[in-house]
């Protein structure tokens, strides 16, 4: 047996050697932007003998060469031998799982047939990126080299003109690439990689122009998605070289991207004439290629600072907060050190059985000397509260952001935002009036208040401005700084003060920042877009904005930030919130700034290897976003490890999703109340994070539990807030809001609801609407805590004889059963635990259902729809449209769907029931 095994090994090695000595068959180059991608022959050259031995020449025979995928880093494909004479080099975190790296010289070779039809044309070779230096040969002729002496050469695309006299048209040619890697990963690592005639690009630009001018039908758009529906790549810094910019843009266009989100270069932001010129040239080239162009409004993030220029000469516009310093005494002298800032109030309150009494409080502001409060109390027990207005920077998002740490403007004031618009938006308009109508949207990135601390601080804070006390008194008729104390400390006894305060904050932020920007954009025919900060947690919605929902209303294309590309972790509930607001406000487009950030970013000391996201995972990520309400992707993806063909497929696929899910009308039966008032009532700011108040945590927990139950069980819904319900009309058991018709309203732990809104809900319930309260029933209005009128209506709906359903905390899992007993689902699966999810849109006389497989396993399942009529399958993976075999069963349409991992299809009906 041993001898048989040795003989088998000898025969196998002989076959390998013989096959290696036989030159591989050449491939015929197609007219495609990835025609040089794929398998290449590869060999390391540690002694740098390749040129001497003729490895660049056409007649050279590759003996013992291995095969590697291009594009791709060679370490990831097993090339990890140590450079001779060197110790194993330190690998970057993304390759730390490998034993070591090969640094030095290596060669790639490939045999191709260049078509006879290309004779007489100038040929262009493009390589998206090489780590680090390359020398490219065609049939032994050096046609170009890039990287020697360059800073960050691995980030540079390569473009080489291939002279006709170096080419054998209609015959075999050998392309050889010598690569020098200075350290870390190496190889031809960035697509696209192609060799094409120059005339191809002219034909391509003409086709793009025709696409823009053609009035395409819905079917035509689905089969060939227009540029504005495809992924928009974020490019922050155009190079100074117009030629290099052209290479970048061709690279993105070649991979199927529809456009870019761009800005003037971050270096010498807004001040460099050279950078303004480069920006203008870049935009012109993008438009010439038929690309959609959005503007990005900041140098890094958060937006509003204009790279620090907004606050220049105006320190009074910096973000401020009100902090509270507290002490208790039983008659002993009080000595308090106060933080730097302006002391606005200091009072002592008598304590009776641990309860702070407003009666008998005394003003002790005169007891402050410099930054110290010293006060000797009368007999008894006292609580001392001193309130200081101070700048907010340490521990905030302004200090903690990864791009640049700098002070941030105060969003409660209109002046800094007006200055920001003048510095940025208005400057683009002044310099490039010829482009103004071509900019589709202006993107704003994570503006926020700075009173939520990302690392622990000595004192909690609430947002503040010098004008706030006057604005508060004008709005509510009482003093913010007089008893009861302002809502910065746990000792604030008044829920009314908390609600009034945060309601005013939400109005100021939405008007002074978001509405100002939207007004400017609309005056210039441009959409305002972007996303907010800390979108995931309802408590952060209050701390950072006062009222997140109200702020998002002032975005024409509301958006989210998706920092992960592992589908199971995609924040679908934020996409659902954004999609709901867009639906109710009549916004056609929504966006997600999407990336694999969580998979590739590793801070110092983080030894986890970088994760490679797959084409299927990116597809699944976008499916989760689009089924929840997003219809446009702006990208920070690294696109690492994905070929041009894969990127093209994804772009076409995502473009088709956008075609069918943009415009029209969202159709669902369920509305979920956005319980921001209940968070206001219980919000006590924390020294780290937003609030840890147990009641506020309970609201957040129930809100998320209700949302998760509906999503996992395929009951589509919209989030609606008090303002939306105020506008609702109640007709025959339905809530009519904008174009939506809801039959169910779910209240997640909503103990505080404005009285006029609660009366509208009661009318809905009386008319036959379905109302389900989870965790709590309304008890308070915004005026009274508790409110007798609110409680009376709660008893009417949920008490004896009422038709409402109350589900206590901890029993959220029974929500679906309560819903199923009262209303049949629009879309139903045979398997209750199915990973299928859906959304239903009505457009152009069609009922459009988007069905996704939210799992990594193939699924085949029988499903049914409330819709009736002829049905078609519109496949976003291919653009194919075909009829589907379906049956009418119990007044529903039933069919079998088979979806691959993270797959998705549209089922399109000619009409629907109801």
WOCORKA-V691490 format. One record per backbone hydrogen bond with DSSP energy under -1.0 kcal/mol. CO is the residue of the C=O (numbers start at 1). NH is the residue of the N-H. If there is no record, write none. Layout:
BEGIN
co: <CO CO>
nh: <NH NH>
END
This chain:
BEGIN
co: <1 2 3 4 5 6 7 8 9 10 11 12 13 14 15 16 17 18 27 30 32 34 38 40 41 42 43 45 49 50 54 66 68 70 74 74 75 78 83 92 93 95 104 105 106 107 108 109 110 111 112 113 114 115 116 118 122 123 124 125 126 127 129 129 131 133 134 135 136 136 137 138 141 144 146 147 152 153 158 160 162 163 164 168 171 173 174 175 176 177 178 179 180 186 187 187 188 190 192 193 194 196 197 198 199 200 201 202 203 204 205 206 207 208 209 210 214 217 218 219 220 226 227 231 231 232 233 241 242 243 244 245 246 247 248 249 250 251 252 253 258 259 260 261 262 266 268 268 272 273 274 275 276 277 278 279 280 281 282 283 284 285 286 287 292 293 294 295 298 305 306 311 314 315 317 319 320 321 322 323 325 327 329 334 336 342 345 346 347 348 349 350 352 355 358 362 364 365 367 369 371 372 373 375 381 382 383 384 385 386 387 387 388 389 390 393 395 396 397 398 408 410 414 415 416 417 418 419 420 421 424 425 426 427 428 432 435 435 440 441 442 443 444 445 453 462 465 467 468 469 470 471 472 473 486 489 494 495 496 497 498 499 500 501 502 503 504 505 506 507 508 509 509 510 513 514 515 516 517 518 519 520 521 522 527 528 529 531 537 539 540 542 544 545 547 548 549 551 552 558 560 562 563 566 567 570 571 571 572 573 574 575 576 577 578 579 580 581 582 591 592 593 594 596 596 597 599 603 614 615 616 617 618 619 620 621 622 623 625 632 633 634 635 639 643 644 645 646 647 648 649 650 651 652 653 654 655 656 657 665 669 669 670 671 672 674 675 676 677 680 687 690 693 694 695 696 697 698 699 700 701 702 703 704 705 706 707 708 709 710 711 718 720 721 722 723 729 734 735 736 737 740 742 743 744 745 746 747 749 751 751 754 755 756 757 758 759 760 761 762 763 764 765 770 771 772 773 774 779 780 784 787 788 789 790 791 792 793 794 795 797 799 805 807 808 811 812 814 815 816 817 819 819 826 828 831 835 837 839 840 841 842 843 846 847 848 849 850 851 852 855 859 861 862 863 864 865 870 871 872 873 874 875 880 882 887 889 892 893 894 895 897 899 900 903 905 906 907 908 909>
nh: <5 6 7 8 9 10 11 12 13 14 15 16 17 18 19 20 21 22 113 32 35 37 70 68 109 66 107 48 53 55 57 42 40 38 77 79 78 80 86 95 96 98 181 45 179 43 177 41 175 27 173 29 170 118 119 121 198 162 196 160 194 158 189 190 187 180 146 178 143 144 176 141 138 136 134 150 155 156 127 125 123 166 167 171 114 112 139 110 137 108 135 106 133 74 131 189 72 129 128 36 126 124 200 201 203 204 205 206 207 208 209 210 211 212 213 214 216 221 222 223 224 229 230 258 259 635 261 245 246 247 248 249 250 251 252 253 254 255 257 256 292 233 294 235 296 269 271 272 276 277 278 279 280 281 282 283 284 285 286 287 288 289 291 290 260 440 262 443 300 310 309 314 317 318 410 392 464 390 462 388 386 384 382 375 373 389 387 364 385 362 383 357 355 352 361 348 367 368 374 372 338 369 336 334 351 329 349 327 347 325 344 345 323 342 321 396 454 400 401 406 319 413 418 419 420 421 422 423 424 426 428 429 430 431 432 435 438 439 527 295 529 297 531 303 689 322 468 471 472 473 474 475 476 477 488 492 498 499 500 501 502 503 504 505 506 507 508 509 510 511 512 513 514 515 517 518 519 520 521 522 523 524 526 525 442 557 444 446 541 543 544 546 449 547 551 552 553 554 555 591 593 595 598 569 570 572 574 575 576 577 578 579 580 581 582 583 584 585 587 560 634 562 636 599 600 601 611 606 618 619 620 621 622 623 624 625 626 627 630 592 232 594 234 642 647 648 649 650 651 652 653 654 655 656 657 658 659 660 661 842 743 744 718 746 720 676 679 680 681 683 457 686 697 698 699 700 701 702 703 704 705 706 707 708 709 710 711 712 713 715 714 672 674 725 726 727 736 731 742 729 740 737 735 770 671 772 673 774 751 779 780 758 759 760 761 762 763 764 765 766 767 769 768 745 805 747 807 749 787 753 781 791 792 793 794 795 796 797 798 799 804 802 773 775 811 814 815 818 819 820 821 822 823 866 864 834 854 852 850 667 848 665 846 843 909 841 907 839 905 837 902 899 897 830 895 828 893 910 884 908 882 906 879 875 873 894 892 889 865 887 863 861 859 903 853 851 874 849 872 847>
END
